[in-house]
Amino acid sequence: MSDMITLFEDEETSKIRYISFIGGANFRFDLAIIQTDRFFGKKLVISIQSGRTGIIGPDDLEEPGFLEGTFQLKEEEAQELYQYLIQVV
């Protein structure tokens, strides 16, 4: 017998957007942005390059250091990512 406890298990259809772009400072980003009924309207953003994931809404983007910490980016890289995400989140 297993000691595993399932807290929930749901299945849903989600909208997934894949995007690759290079910003003005030549940083490349490869992202998967998942829109789901979970996360209170926020989107699940996955960096395909690093595997790092964030649950992001517009309010999170305004938090100082949020993108740097979530995706382990330098300030300049985070600014480029911010410029894209502010349009789609």
Secondary structure, DSSP 8 states (H G I E B T S, - for coil): --------------EEEEEEEE-TT--EEEEEEEE-SSGGG-EEEEETTT--EEEE-HHHHTSTTHHHHHHT--HHHHHHHHHHHHHH-
